[in-house]
């Protein structure tokens, strides 16, 4: 009997949102898609936090050619961006119920000397996996022997096949663009994530969605957060 291996393929993002954490939660293999072109003003080098009553961006400064793949994008450490991010997080979440539990690891990650954006982001996402307590295997696409000139769907199918996946779980945003043919050729069915953002407790008068998963962790803890997500989300 073939071992079931569900794969998720996603760009390595900076303290990504709850939907990203949910994808880690529900897969056996998580592949960081670090071979595709870096896109400015995306989630690769920035995330949203609740600052006061609103959602605001915090951004990691980067340098280099923006047409380069994510794997080689370097962090611009000429500014004290780490200190700024830590102060912003602490000032806005220090009063949340579970802040003391997760703050030490956030502080530890953001005080390391990082050179490559992808390496920092992958460490953050592996931490999410540790919190979830599952056995998800993390792999960088740049470690795989793949043809970089493949179409997007063919590349994803190739990655899934190379890690011996039996199911590929795609994000809802790609449904309009998915070409199923490459997956059919390698015999891997495509399922879709159906993530419903929970109404989790927050510091503030009203709910703000689409924030970094840090918001949910600080306010609910990992167990409470997973419980809320599990009640609403499933694969289709």
ChimeraX commands (.cxc) that place a marker at each C-alpha (Angstrom):
marker #1 position 0.00,0.00,0.00 radius 0.5
marker #1 position 1.40,3.39,-1.04 radius 0.5
marker #1 position 2.28,5.76,1.79 radius 0.5
marker #1 position 0.09,8.84,1.65 radius 0.5
marker #1 position 2.13,12.05,1.35 radius 0.5
marker #1 position 0.30,15.33,1.08 radius 0.5
marker #1 position 2.42,18.20,-0.23 radius 0.5
marker #1 position 1.99,21.96,-0.01 radius 0.5
marker #1 position 4.20,24.28,-2.08 radius 0.5
marker #1 position 4.45,27.90,-1.00 radius 0.5
marker #1 position 6.85,30.82,-1.20 radius 0.5
marker #1 position 8.75,31.41,2.08 radius 0.5
marker #1 position 7.01,34.41,3.62 radius 0.5
marker #1 position 7.84,36.68,6.55 radius 0.5
marker #1 position 5.81,35.77,9.68 radius 0.5
marker #1 position 2.96,34.66,7.39 radius 0.5
marker #1 position -0.75,34.74,8.14 radius 0.5
marker #1 position -3.05,32.08,9.63 radius 0.5
marker #1 position -3.90,30.50,6.29 radius 0.5
marker #1 position -0.20,29.70,5.83 radius 0.5
marker #1 position 0.01,28.13,9.28 radius 0.5
marker #1 position -3.07,26.06,8.41 radius 0.5
marker #1 position -1.32,24.77,5.29 radius 0.5
marker #1 position 1.64,23.61,7.38 radius 0.5
marker #1 position -0.80,21.97,9.79 radius 0.5
marker #1 position -2.45,19.82,7.13 radius 0.5
marker #1 position 0.48,18.53,5.05 radius 0.5
marker #1 position 3.18,15.88,5.29 radius 0.5
marker #1 position 5.68,17.74,3.10 radius 0.5
marker #1 position 6.00,21.51,2.84 radius 0.5
marker #1 position 8.14,22.78,-0.04 radius 0.5
marker #1 position 9.39,26.36,0.07 radius 0.5
marker #1 position 9.03,27.72,-3.46 radius 0.5
marker #1 position 12.21,29.81,-3.33 radius 0.5
marker #1 position 13.15,29.37,-7.00 radius 0.5
marker #1 position 10.54,31.76,-8.41 radius 0.5
marker #1 position 11.11,35.47,-9.00 radius 0.5
marker #1 position 11.00,37.79,-6.04 radius 0.5
marker #1 position 8.06,40.20,-6.27 radius 0.5
marker #1 position 8.17,43.58,-4.58 radius 0.5
marker #1 position 5.41,44.66,-2.20 radius 0.5
marker #1 position 4.33,41.08,-1.58 radius 0.5
marker #1 position 4.34,38.89,1.54 radius 0.5
marker #1 position 7.88,37.62,1.03 radius 0.5
marker #1 position 9.46,40.47,2.97 radius 0.5
marker #1 position 6.55,42.00,4.86 radius 0.5
marker #1 position 3.60,41.12,7.06 radius 0.5
marker #1 position 0.66,42.83,8.72 radius 0.5
marker #1 position 0.20,43.35,12.44 radius 0.5
marker #1 position -2.54,44.96,14.47 radius 0.5
marker #1 position -1.26,48.37,15.49 radius 0.5
marker #1 position -3.92,50.16,17.48 radius 0.5
marker #1 position -7.24,49.67,15.72 radius 0.5
marker #1 position -5.77,49.04,12.27 radius 0.5
marker #1 position -3.69,46.57,10.29 radius 0.5
marker #1 position -0.27,47.95,9.40 radius 0.5
marker #1 position 2.65,46.57,7.41 radius 0.5
marker #1 position 6.12,45.92,8.79 radius 0.5
marker #1 position 8.72,45.37,6.07 radius 0.5
marker #1 position 12.14,43.74,5.91 radius 0.5
marker #1 position 14.42,45.90,3.71 radius 0.5
marker #1 position 16.09,43.98,0.90 radius 0.5
marker #1 position 18.76,44.68,-1.69 radius 0.5
marker #1 position 19.73,43.28,-5.06 radius 0.5
marker #1 position 18.07,42.73,-8.40 radius 0.5
marker #1 position 14.36,42.25,-7.96 radius 0.5
marker #1 position 14.10,39.91,-10.95 radius 0.5
marker #1 position 16.27,37.39,-9.07 radius 0.5
marker #1 position 14.82,34.26,-7.47 radius 0.5
marker #1 position 13.75,34.51,-3.84 radius 0.5
marker #1 position 16.58,32.20,-2.78 radius 0.5
marker #1 position 19.26,34.82,-3.48 radius 0.5
marker #1 position 17.51,37.98,-2.24 radius 0.5
marker #1 position 19.60,39.56,0.49 radius 0.5
marker #1 position 18.44,41.50,3.51 radius 0.5
marker #1 position 19.62,45.11,3.69 radius 0.5
marker #1 position 21.06,45.26,7.19 radius 0.5
marker #1 position 22.24,48.85,6.86 radius 0.5
marker #1 position 19.25,49.95,8.94 radius 0.5
marker #1 position 18.14,48.81,12.40 radius 0.5
marker #1 position 15.03,47.12,10.99 radius 0.5
marker #1 position 15.18,44.19,13.44 radius 0.5
marker #1 position 15.08,46.46,16.48 radius 0.5
marker #1 position 12.21,48.41,14.93 radius 0.5
marker #1 position 10.18,45.24,14.28 radius 0.5
marker #1 position 10.79,43.90,17.77 radius 0.5
marker #1 position 9.73,47.18,19.36 radius 0.5
marker #1 position 6.60,47.32,17.20 radius 0.5
marker #1 position 5.61,43.76,18.12 radius 0.5
marker #1 position 6.31,44.24,21.81 radius 0.5
marker #1 position 4.49,47.55,22.11 radius 0.5
marker #1 position 1.36,46.26,20.43 radius 0.5
marker #1 position 1.14,42.72,21.84 radius 0.5
marker #1 position 2.81,42.78,25.26 radius 0.5
marker #1 position -0.59,42.79,26.99 radius 0.5
marker #1 position -1.97,39.81,25.06 radius 0.5
marker #1 position -2.59,36.61,27.02 radius 0.5
marker #1 position 0.08,34.40,25.45 radius 0.5
marker #1 position 2.70,37.02,24.61 radius 0.5
marker #1 position 5.18,35.80,27.24 radius 0.5
marker #1 position 5.03,32.26,25.85 radius 0.5
marker #1 position 5.99,33.10,22.26 radius 0.5
marker #1 position 7.95,36.33,22.58 radius 0.5
marker #1 position 11.31,34.70,23.48 radius 0.5
marker #1 position 11.44,32.73,20.20 radius 0.5
marker #1 position 10.34,35.71,18.12 radius 0.5
marker #1 position 13.03,37.79,19.81 radius 0.5
marker #1 position 15.62,35.06,19.24 radius 0.5
marker #1 position 14.84,34.79,15.53 radius 0.5
marker #1 position 14.87,38.53,14.98 radius 0.5
marker #1 position 18.16,39.12,16.78 radius 0.5
marker #1 position 20.13,36.64,14.64 radius 0.5
marker #1 position 22.40,37.98,11.90 radius 0.5
marker #1 position 20.56,37.00,8.72 radius 0.5
marker #1 position 21.92,37.59,5.23 radius 0.5
marker #1 position 19.37,35.83,3.00 radius 0.5
marker #1 position 15.68,36.64,3.29 radius 0.5
marker #1 position 14.62,33.10,2.38 radius 0.5
marker #1 position 16.71,31.53,5.15 radius 0.5
marker #1 position 15.11,33.72,7.82 radius 0.5
marker #1 position 11.62,33.12,6.47 radius 0.5
marker #1 position 12.12,29.36,6.33 radius 0.5
marker #1 position 13.25,29.37,9.96 radius 0.5
marker #1 position 10.10,31.27,10.93 radius 0.5
marker #1 position 7.90,28.75,9.10 radius 0.5
marker #1 position 9.72,25.80,10.64 radius 0.5
marker #1 position 8.98,27.37,14.01 radius 0.5
marker #1 position 5.29,27.38,13.10 radius 0.5
marker #1 position 5.67,23.66,12.40 radius 0.5
marker #1 position 7.31,23.09,15.78 radius 0.5
marker #1 position 4.44,24.86,17.52 radius 0.5
marker #1 position 1.93,22.68,15.71 radius 0.5
marker #1 position 3.77,19.61,16.92 radius 0.5
marker #1 position 3.38,17.72,13.66 radius 0.5
marker #1 position 5.97,15.83,11.65 radius 0.5
marker #1 position 5.88,18.01,8.57 radius 0.5
marker #1 position 9.00,17.68,6.44 radius 0.5
marker #1 position 10.33,21.01,5.14 radius 0.5
marker #1 position 12.25,21.18,1.85 radius 0.5
marker #1 position 13.48,24.12,-0.24 radius 0.5
marker #1 position 12.71,23.88,-3.96 radius 0.5
marker #1 position 16.24,25.16,-4.65 radius 0.5
marker #1 position 17.52,21.87,-3.22 radius 0.5
marker #1 position 15.65,19.87,-5.87 radius 0.5
marker #1 position 16.86,19.14,-9.40 radius 0.5
marker #1 position 14.13,20.84,-11.43 radius 0.5
marker #1 position 13.86,22.66,-14.73 radius 0.5
marker #1 position 13.36,26.35,-13.84 radius 0.5
marker #1 position 11.83,27.10,-17.25 radius 0.5
marker #1 position 8.73,24.97,-16.72 radius 0.5
marker #1 position 5.31,26.64,-16.66 radius 0.5
marker #1 position 3.97,27.36,-13.19 radius 0.5
marker #1 position 1.65,24.34,-13.04 radius 0.5
marker #1 position 4.26,22.02,-14.57 radius 0.5
marker #1 position 6.81,23.25,-12.02 radius 0.5
marker #1 position 4.44,22.56,-9.13 radius 0.5
marker #1 position 3.62,19.10,-10.50 radius 0.5
marker #1 position 7.32,18.41,-10.94 radius 0.5
marker #1 position 8.05,19.40,-7.37 radius 0.5
marker #1 position 5.18,17.29,-6.05 radius 0.5
marker #1 position 6.38,14.29,-8.04 radius 0.5
marker #1 position 10.01,14.74,-6.94 radius 0.5
marker #1 position 9.06,14.53,-3.24 radius 0.5
marker #1 position 6.88,11.44,-3.83 radius 0.5
marker #1 position 3.64,13.23,-3.06 radius 0.5
marker #1 position 0.34,11.41,-3.47 radius 0.5
marker #1 position -1.77,14.58,-3.12 radius 0.5
marker #1 position -1.08,18.24,-3.84 radius 0.5
marker #1 position -3.02,20.82,-1.80 radius 0.5
marker #1 position -3.23,24.16,-3.58 radius 0.5
marker #1 position -4.13,27.54,-2.18 radius 0.5
marker #1 position -7.53,28.90,-3.11 radius 0.5
marker #1 position -5.98,31.84,-4.96 radius 0.5
marker #1 position -4.56,29.60,-7.68 radius 0.5
marker #1 position -7.84,27.98,-8.70 radius 0.5
marker #1 position -8.34,30.31,-11.68 radius 0.5
marker #1 position -4.90,29.59,-13.11 radius 0.5
marker #1 position -4.33,25.91,-12.40 radius 0.5
marker #1 position -3.56,23.63,-15.33 radius 0.5
marker #1 position -4.43,20.12,-14.14 radius 0.5
marker #1 position -2.73,18.34,-17.06 radius 0.5
marker #1 position 0.80,18.20,-15.55 radius 0.5
marker #1 position -0.62,16.71,-12.35 radius 0.5
marker #1 position -2.66,14.17,-14.28 radius 0.5
marker #1 position 0.50,13.14,-16.16 radius 0.5
marker #1 position 2.26,12.23,-12.90 radius 0.5
marker #1 position -0.86,10.81,-11.27 radius 0.5
marker #1 position -1.15,13.30,-8.41 radius 0.5
marker #1 position -4.64,14.59,-7.58 radius 0.5
marker #1 position -5.11,18.27,-6.71 radius 0.5
marker #1 position -7.12,19.30,-3.67 radius 0.5
marker #1 position -7.92,22.85,-2.62 radius 0.5
marker #1 position -7.47,24.50,0.73 radius 0.5
marker #1 position -10.70,26.07,1.97 radius 0.5
marker #1 position -9.49,28.33,4.74 radius 0.5
marker #1 position -12.03,30.32,6.73 radius 0.5
marker #1 position -10.47,32.97,8.96 radius 0.5
marker #1 position -11.69,32.56,12.56 radius 0.5
marker #1 position -13.04,35.34,14.72 radius 0.5
marker #1 position -10.22,35.05,17.23 radius 0.5
marker #1 position -9.83,37.29,20.29 radius 0.5
marker #1 position -7.77,40.41,19.70 radius 0.5
marker #1 position -6.64,43.46,21.62 radius 0.5
marker #1 position -9.00,46.09,20.30 radius 0.5
marker #1 position -12.66,46.96,19.82 radius 0.5
marker #1 position -13.21,45.07,16.54 radius 0.5
marker #1 position -11.85,42.09,14.61 radius 0.5
marker #1 position -9.13,42.62,11.99 radius 0.5
marker #1 position -8.40,39.70,9.64 radius 0.5
marker #1 position -5.47,38.90,7.34 radius 0.5
marker #1 position -2.84,39.55,9.99 radius 0.5
marker #1 position 0.33,37.62,10.70 radius 0.5
marker #1 position -0.26,34.38,12.60 radius 0.5
marker #1 position 1.66,36.11,15.41 radius 0.5
marker #1 position -1.55,37.95,16.24 radius 0.5
marker #1 position -3.44,34.71,16.76 radius 0.5
marker #1 position -0.59,33.09,18.67 radius 0.5
marker #1 position -0.21,35.98,21.09 radius 0.5
marker #1 position -3.95,36.22,21.69 radius 0.5
marker #1 position -5.07,32.56,21.63 radius 0.5
marker #1 position -2.04,30.32,21.98 radius 0.5
marker #1 position -1.37,27.51,19.51 radius 0.5
marker #1 position -3.98,25.13,20.95 radius 0.5
marker #1 position -6.74,27.72,20.92 radius 0.5
marker #1 position -5.77,28.85,17.45 radius 0.5
marker #1 position -5.79,25.33,15.98 radius 0.5
marker #1 position -9.15,24.65,17.59 radius 0.5
marker #1 position -10.66,27.74,15.97 radius 0.5
marker #1 position -9.15,26.95,12.56 radius 0.5
marker #1 position -10.19,23.29,12.64 radius 0.5
marker #1 position -13.83,24.18,13.19 radius 0.5
marker #1 position -13.99,26.26,10.00 radius 0.5
marker #1 position -11.48,24.93,7.48 radius 0.5
marker #1 position -11.25,21.81,5.33 radius 0.5
marker #1 position -9.88,20.54,2.03 radius 0.5
marker #1 position -12.08,20.43,-1.06 radius 0.5
marker link #1:1,2 radius 0.2
marker link #1:2,3 radius 0.2
marker link #1:3,4 radius 0.2
marker link #1:4,5 radius 0.2
marker link #1:5,6 radius 0.2
marker link #1:6,7 radius 0.2
marker link #1:7,8 radius 0.2
marker link #1:8,9 radius 0.2
marker link #1:9,10 radius 0.2
marker link #1:10,11 radius 0.2
marker link #1:11,12 radius 0.2
marker link #1:12,13 radius 0.2
marker link #1:13,14 radius 0.2
marker link #1:14,15 radius 0.2
marker link #1:15,16 radius 0.2
marker link #1:16,17 radius 0.2
marker link #1:17,18 radius 0.2
marker link #1:18,19 radius 0.2
marker link #1:19,20 radius 0.2
marker link #1:20,21 radius 0.2
marker link #1:21,22 radius 0.2
marker link #1:22,23 radius 0.2
marker link #1:23,24 radius 0.2
marker link #1:24,25 radius 0.2
marker link #1:25,26 radius 0.2
marker link #1:26,27 radius 0.2
marker link #1:27,28 radius 0.2
marker link #1:28,29 radius 0.2
marker link #1:29,30 radius 0.2
marker link #1:30,31 radius 0.2
marker link #1:31,32 radius 0.2
marker link #1:32,33 radius 0.2
marker link #1:33,34 radius 0.2
marker link #1:34,35 radius 0.2
marker link #1:35,36 radius 0.2
marker link #1:36,37 radius 0.2
marker link #1:37,38 radius 0.2
marker link #1:38,39 radius 0.2
marker link #1:39,40 radius 0.2
marker link #1:40,41 radius 0.2
marker link #1:41,42 radius 0.2
marker link #1:42,43 radius 0.2
marker link #1:43,44 radius 0.2
marker link #1:44,45 radius 0.2
marker link #1:45,46 radius 0.2
marker link #1:46,47 radius 0.2
marker link #1:47,48 radius 0.2
marker link #1:48,49 radius 0.2
marker link #1:49,50 radius 0.2
marker link #1:50,51 radius 0.2
marker link #1:51,52 radius 0.2
marker link #1:52,53 radius 0.2
marker link #1:53,54 radius 0.2
marker link #1:54,55 radius 0.2
marker link #1:55,56 radius 0.2
marker link #1:56,57 radius 0.2
marker link #1:57,58 radius 0.2
marker link #1:58,59 radius 0.2
marker link #1:59,60 radius 0.2
marker link #1:60,61 radius 0.2
marker link #1:61,62 radius 0.2
marker link #1:62,63 radius 0.2
marker link #1:63,64 radius 0.2
marker link #1:64,65 radius 0.2
marker link #1:65,66 radius 0.2
marker link #1:66,67 radius 0.2
marker link #1:67,68 radius 0.2
marker link #1:68,69 radius 0.2
marker link #1:69,70 radius 0.2
marker link #1:70,71 radius 0.2
marker link #1:71,72 radius 0.2
marker link #1:72,73 radius 0.2
marker link #1:73,74 radius 0.2
marker link #1:74,75 radius 0.2
marker link #1:75,76 radius 0.2
marker link #1:76,77 radius 0.2
marker link #1:77,78 radius 0.2
marker link #1:78,79 radius 0.2
marker link #1:79,80 radius 0.2
marker link #1:80,81 radius 0.2
marker link #1:81,82 radius 0.2
marker link #1:82,83 radius 0.2
marker link #1:83,84 radius 0.2
marker link #1:84,85 radius 0.2
marker link #1:85,86 radius 0.2
marker link #1:86,87 radius 0.2
marker link #1:87,88 radius 0.2
marker link #1:88,89 radius 0.2
marker link #1:89,90 radius 0.2
marker link #1:90,91 radius 0.2
marker link #1:91,92 radius 0.2
marker link #1:92,93 radius 0.2
marker link #1:93,94 radius 0.2
marker link #1:94,95 radius 0.2
marker link #1:95,96 radius 0.2
marker link #1:96,97 radius 0.2
marker link #1:97,98 radius 0.2
marker link #1:98,99 radius 0.2
marker link #1:99,100 radius 0.2
marker link #1:100,101 radius 0.2
marker link #1:101,102 radius 0.2
marker link #1:102,103 radius 0.2
marker link #1:103,104 radius 0.2
marker link #1:104,105 radius 0.2
marker link #1:105,106 radius 0.2
marker link #1:106,107 radius 0.2
marker link #1:107,108 radius 0.2
marker link #1:108,109 radius 0.2
marker link #1:109,110 radius 0.2
marker link #1:110,111 radius 0.2
marker link #1:111,112 radius 0.2
marker link #1:112,113 radius 0.2
marker link #1:113,114 radius 0.2
marker link #1:114,115 radius 0.2
marker link #1:115,116 radius 0.2
marker link #1:116,117 radius 0.2
marker link #1:117,118 radius 0.2
marker link #1:118,119 radius 0.2
marker link #1:119,120 radius 0.2
marker link #1:120,121 radius 0.2
marker link #1:121,122 radius 0.2
marker link #1:122,123 radius 0.2
marker link #1:123,124 radius 0.2
marker link #1:124,125 radius 0.2
marker link #1:125,126 radius 0.2
marker link #1:126,127 radius 0.2
marker link #1:127,128 radius 0.2
marker link #1:128,129 radius 0.2
marker link #1:129,130 radius 0.2
marker link #1:130,131 radius 0.2
marker link #1:131,132 radius 0.2
marker link #1:132,133 radius 0.2
marker link #1:133,134 radius 0.2
marker link #1:134,135 radius 0.2
marker link #1:135,136 radius 0.2
marker link #1:136,137 radius 0.2
marker link #1:137,138 radius 0.2
marker link #1:138,139 radius 0.2
marker link #1:139,140 radius 0.2
marker link #1:140,141 radius 0.2
marker link #1:141,142 radius 0.2
marker link #1:142,143 radius 0.2
marker link #1:143,144 radius 0.2
marker link #1:144,145 radius 0.2
marker link #1:145,146 radius 0.2
marker link #1:146,147 radius 0.2
marker link #1:147,148 radius 0.2
marker link #1:148,149 radius 0.2
marker link #1:149,150 radius 0.2
marker link #1:150,151 radius 0.2
marker link #1:151,152 radius 0.2
marker link #1:152,153 radius 0.2
marker link #1:153,154 radius 0.2
marker link #1:154,155 radius 0.2
marker link #1:155,156 radius 0.2
marker link #1:156,157 radius 0.2
marker link #1:157,158 radius 0.2
marker link #1:158,159 radius 0.2
marker link #1:159,160 radius 0.2
marker link #1:160,161 radius 0.2
marker link #1:161,162 radius 0.2
marker link #1:162,163 radius 0.2
marker link #1:163,164 radius 0.2
marker link #1:164,165 radius 0.2
marker link #1:165,166 radius 0.2
marker link #1:166,167 radius 0.2
marker link #1:167,168 radius 0.2
marker link #1:168,169 radius 0.2
marker link #1:169,170 radius 0.2
marker link #1:170,171 radius 0.2
marker link #1:171,172 radius 0.2
marker link #1:172,173 radius 0.2
marker link #1:173,174 radius 0.2
marker link #1:174,175 radius 0.2
marker link #1:175,176 radius 0.2
marker link #1:176,177 radius 0.2
marker link #1:177,178 radius 0.2
marker link #1:178,179 radius 0.2
marker link #1:179,180 radius 0.2
marker link #1:180,181 radius 0.2
marker link #1:181,182 radius 0.2
marker link #1:182,183 radius 0.2
marker link #1:183,184 radius 0.2
marker link #1:184,185 radius 0.2
marker link #1:185,186 radius 0.2
marker link #1:186,187 radius 0.2
marker link #1:187,188 radius 0.2
marker link #1:188,189 radius 0.2
marker link #1:189,190 radius 0.2
marker link #1:190,191 radius 0.2
marker link #1:191,192 radius 0.2
marker link #1:192,193 radius 0.2
marker link #1:193,194 radius 0.2
marker link #1:194,195 radius 0.2
marker link #1:195,196 radius 0.2
marker link #1:196,197 radius 0.2
marker link #1:197,198 radius 0.2
marker link #1:198,199 radius 0.2
marker link #1:199,200 radius 0.2
marker link #1:200,201 radius 0.2
marker link #1:201,202 radius 0.2
marker link #1:202,203 radius 0.2
marker link #1:203,204 radius 0.2
marker link #1:204,205 radius 0.2
marker link #1:205,206 radius 0.2
marker link #1:206,207 radius 0.2
marker link #1:207,208 radius 0.2
marker link #1:208,209 radius 0.2
marker link #1:209,210 radius 0.2
marker link #1:210,211 radius 0.2
marker link #1:211,212 radius 0.2
marker link #1:212,213 radius 0.2
marker link #1:213,214 radius 0.2
marker link #1:214,215 radius 0.2
marker link #1:215,216 radius 0.2
marker link #1:216,217 radius 0.2
marker link #1:217,218 radius 0.2
marker link #1:218,219 radius 0.2
marker link #1:219,220 radius 0.2
marker link #1:220,221 radius 0.2
marker link #1:221,222 radius 0.2
marker link #1:222,223 radius 0.2
marker link #1:223,224 radius 0.2
marker link #1:224,225 radius 0.2
marker link #1:225,226 radius 0.2
marker link #1:226,227 radius 0.2
marker link #1:227,228 radius 0.2
marker link #1:228,229 radius 0.2
marker link #1:229,230 radius 0.2
marker link #1:230,231 radius 0.2
marker link #1:231,232 radius 0.2
marker link #1:232,233 radius 0.2
marker link #1:233,234 radius 0.2
marker link #1:234,235 radius 0.2
marker link #1:235,236 radius 0.2
view
